[in-house]
Amino acid sequence: MSLELERQTEADGQQCEEPAMTPILPTIASPADLHGLTDAQFHQLAQEIRDELVRVLSLRPAHFASNLGVVELCLALHTTFDFSKDRLIWDTGHQIYPHKLITGRYQEFASIRTKGGLMGYPNPHESDYDLFMTGHAGCSVSCALGLKAGDRLQGQTDRHSVAVIGDGALPSGIVFEALNNAGGLNENLLVILNDNEMSICPRVGALARCLDQARLTSFYQGGKRHIRDIISRIPLIGGVATQLLEQLKDGLKAFMTGGMLFEEMGFRYFGPIDGHDLPTLRRWLRDVKNQKGPILLHVLTRKGHGVPEASADPVTYHTPPVFEKIGPGREILSLKRGGSKAYTDAISAGIHQVMHEDKRVCVITAAMCQGNKLEKVRADLPERFFDVGICESHAVAFAAGLAKAGLRPIVDIYSTFLQRSFDQIFQEVALQNLPVVFAMDRAGVVGADGPTHHGTYDIPYMRIFPNMVVAAPGDEADVLPMLRWSLQHDGPVAIRYPKAALEKVERPAQPIELGQAEVFDWGEDGVLVAYGTFFATCVKAAAQLRQEGLHLGVINARFCKPLDKGTILKAVEEQPLVVTVEEGTLEGGFGSAVLEAANAAGLDTRHVVRLGLPDAYVEHAERHEQLADLGLDVAGICAAVRKALDRKAAPELERSR
Ligand SMILES: Cc1ncc(C[n+]2csc(CCOP(=O)(O)OP(=O)(O)O)c2C)c(N)n1
C-alpha cells in the first residue's frame, strides 16, 4: 500500500478561536457556504445543528440519537466533497437530518415528519442532494457502486461516490453482496462505516465482535508504529523482502483493527478514527478522496453525542417520545411517555404467553426487539429469542430451519421489512409447507415515517401462496386466540396487525376456526366486511349510520385466505350493498379476494365497494390524518356507504332485498 495514512486522531493542534456570536446555521443555504469557516466556526455550527435537532425533535417522536451522532461526519463530508455533483448515500436514511439542515432545508426543518412538511428520510423531491427515497437499511453500498459504475460508463470519471453505512445495517446480506461486487469491479468507491456500536438495540452477531476488536486502537496504533520502525531499521533490503514486509504490515494492520474482512473482500481498510473530531475527519477524507479502488474508512461515533441522556441510553433515544428540552448542563429535563396500549403490546404479550405454554415456540426479530416490544421475552426466555440483526431474508430461512427441526417459530417483523424475505417465504417456508407464523407488525399506514414504512403490500404478497393462511385479528379480543390457533395449524400462517391503539368490540366470544368469519350483525341495507382491526371502526360506522336510519351489518372477516366463502358470498348474494374495508393496498388485497371468489361463483358484484389504500404512495402525516384522507375512518366509511346507496337507487343497480 503506497499511501501513508497512519495518522493519529488527535486534533490538528490548531488553536480554537472564540466562537462567533452570530448564528451560523441560518446562513448556510447550501454546502458551498461551509467553505472558509474556521475550526471555531465549525465547532459552533455543530453545536447549532445539535441545538436545532433538540429544539425540533423535542416536539415530536423522530430519529434523534442517530442524527446527533453524525453531525461532524456530515460536515466533514460536505466540506471535502461537492455533492452537487459527487454522490452521497446515507444508508437507511434515518440519520439524514444534519444533511438536510445544511443542504437548503434549515428554514423548513421545523416541519419535519408533519403532513406537507419535510420527510424524515431522504427525499429527492425535496433536494437534489438526496438521491434516493429510502428508509430500509442496507442498500447504500449497492446504490453508490451502481452510481459510480454508471458515471464511469458515461465518461464522468471525476464524480466521487460515497456510501455511509452504520454498523447495525452492515450485516445485512445485501451489503456483503455489494462489497463483494465492489471488490471485484475495483471501482473507486468510498464506504464509510459509521460505527457507534449500536443498531437500535445493541448490535448482535459475529461481525459485532469483529468491529469491537477494531476499537483496540491503542494496541493497533502502537503495533503499527512498531512494525514501521522494524521495517525502517532493516538496512538495504529491497525488492521482494520489502514487499513481503509491507504485506505483513498490511495484514497485521487489518488483523489488529478488525479490518481483515474488508481487506479480504478487495477493500483497502483505514481507521478506526474519531468521528467527532472534525479536523481529523476532514484530513482523512481528503486523504482517501483520490485513492483508487474501493476504500473502507472506519469511523467511530457515539449515538446521541452532545446530549448526555441520549448517549447514555441510545435505545430509548433512538426515537424518543416527546421530551422537555435541555437543561443548563445540556441534559434532557423529562421524557413524556404514555399513550394507550397498541396492537404490538397485545401481540408481544401473546407471544410471551404462548412461549410459556409451549416449549417449542421461538420468536425471531430482525433487529427490532424494541419496536416489536419483545424486551420481556428477550429477558425471560433468551434461549428461544433470536435477534438476527437487520437480516430479514435470513430470519425467514432460519425460521424454516427451526420449523423443520420440530420447533414452532414466530417471525416477528414489520410488514414493510418482511418484503425483503419474499423469496424465502415462498421457497423455504410455503413450498415446504412449514409451520412458521409470521407476525406482521405495522401492517397498514404508519404515520410520520411515510411511504418507505407503510405496511401496504403484505395481503397480496402473502395471499398468492397456495397454502399460506392469511389472517388478521379484528380487535384485541382476537389477538391471543388467533396466535394460539396459528401455532396449532400445520402450515404457514401470516397474521397482520397495524400500528394502532388497541380496541375491543363487546360481543360474546367466538372461537377462531380456519377460514371462518365472525358475523357481528347481518344488517338489512348492506354489510361492512372488515378485514383486520377496522372491525371496531366499522362497528362505530354502523352505529352512526343506524342513527340515520340505515341498518348496515358488520362482519369480522378474520381470514383473507382461506376466505369464508359461505358467509361472505352469501352477503354478496343477499345484501343490497357489500363494503369491504382493509388497511392495505386495494391491488390484490382482501376486497380483490372477495371479488375473485364472487366472480368464480358467478355472482353479480356491482354492489361490492372496496375501501383500502389506493394505487399510490401515501405521504407522511399523522396516522389519523392519513386514515381521514384515505376515507378509512368512521366518517369516510359512512360517506362511502351513503354514496353507494344513492348510486344503488339507479335502476340498473337496484337489487331486491
Ligand atoms: C430492512 C430494515 N430493517 C429494519 C429497519 C429498522 N431500523 C431503522 S434504523 C435501524 C438501526 C440501524 O443501525 P445503524 O445502521 O447502525 O444506524 P445507527 O442508527 O446506529 O446510526 C433499524 C434496525 C430498517 N430501517 N430497514
The ligand as an ORCA input file, in Angstrom:
! r2SCAN-3c Opt
* xyz 1 1
  C     -34.623     -3.536      6.251
  C     -34.772     -2.765      7.533
  N     -34.945     -3.428      8.688
  C     -35.096     -2.750      9.836
  C     -35.073     -1.391      9.854
  C     -35.309     -0.616     11.123
  N     -34.143      0.185     11.534
  C     -34.042      1.505     11.274
  S     -32.620      2.178     11.813
  C     -32.104      0.703     12.415
  C     -30.765      0.614     13.106
  C     -29.697      0.917     12.170
  O     -28.474      0.850     12.851
  P     -27.211      1.540     12.204
  O     -27.185      1.219     10.764
  O     -26.043      1.142     12.992
  O     -27.505      3.075     12.337
  P     -27.491      3.970     13.676
  O     -28.920      4.262     13.988
  O     -26.804      3.201     14.750
  O     -26.757      5.176     13.297
  C     -33.048     -0.294     12.210
  C     -32.937     -1.690     12.654
  C     -34.904     -0.732      8.618
  N     -34.913      0.609      8.536
  N     -34.748     -1.431      7.489
*
